[in-house]
């Protein structure tokens, strides 16, 4: 599936819920399916800055595609990074760089998250795209 | 007669909703809300007599100057300073501390010691570290115990003839502990060290008497006690303020200026370079008037009731741990739910209309002491109610269900 298709799928899933509590519970549920980062990569260098909770992300290139793994010490944050990784993992760096992330608004995440957390979300997207840019440079 | 429901009428913001729920504001230790009378003072200033002070001969300037200087007198009386010119109006606690820390560069030499407490806010550690870098002085720390109290026996050992300055907050922002500043001041003075007390967290709850305390410097931010942001006080004993060099150069702080030499203005203007926060200063005075009308004895009694009730109710929740359990504390409850990140809890309770602070509260050393990433902090003010505490408890239970 393309990033666009995965994002539409996520939006569809979230549209089933009509209140914020259910959305949050589903997000927490998605966090449980997050491909976990290996312990050895849980270093300070891999922490995303701008989040109140800790988020570690690791990226690896496999046959022109990037696989992301991550973890967080807070479970709502873990849900958010899980959603982003579901959309971006296994994709070509170029597609990740160009990906539109407005689906975040559509699933009601951005408006439902506190301002500092929203910044954390922005930092997460930025970090995932930075990895993509780095790998894209290697490919060139 | 203290009537919380009547008092709540004074605060327009308490009528608003957040995420469809009535606002429950429990982040008072970060900033307090503003009563209508203070808002009116601000509107009145800009509507009727906005002008620059201390220089114009025109009517507006005179009126603004009078109001600003009247506010300074109110602040002087509130804190019982001996002289009006011992009250320096600043942009807030951080600014006030920096005036002292920068000024002390002149008085310290290599090997001199500064003592600070382990309960400090970040902003209170950095100016002293910078001072130490400039002078070669050494920073010593009074450690704390599990209850969040300073170890006074270690303080005794830290004091020596090398100690030049002791600095601590009156009340800890992260834990609410009320420090034994009377003892800290007395012991520091015995060995000839100066003492600066950060009253940012104490001034909303108690009315310090700087002369009775015999403190050398005392600093406060107006926004913690129903005033606006961007204004605060540096109290200093006259002899200390005369000794300290000016912090910033500019207008207002000068007496005579030629290209060869400038002579500085006297107190308090020596430390008030540039156009000050005129409206803020006047509103600071109005905020003190408001709080004195309610009465600090009434405030303390009522807030203690809230603290007791809140502590009891929160501890009913299984797996909830409170950090900062000193018998001598103010209406701040810092806590965590077992195995749940404070940030997750903060996010959920915000959805329920409750404002609490989550994180390390700019006091990372305290969080390191307890080996936790942060806490959830509910800080109560005299305009909060027991019913609001019930709402918080319900929300925490809901969050716990969702998050575990």
Interface residues (C-beta under 8 A of the other chain):
Chain A: X20 X21 X24 X25 X28 X52 X53 X54 X73 X74 X75 X76 X77 X112 X113 X114 X117
Chain B: X19 X340 X341 X343 X344 X346 X347 X348 X350 X351 X358 X359 X373 X374 X402 X403
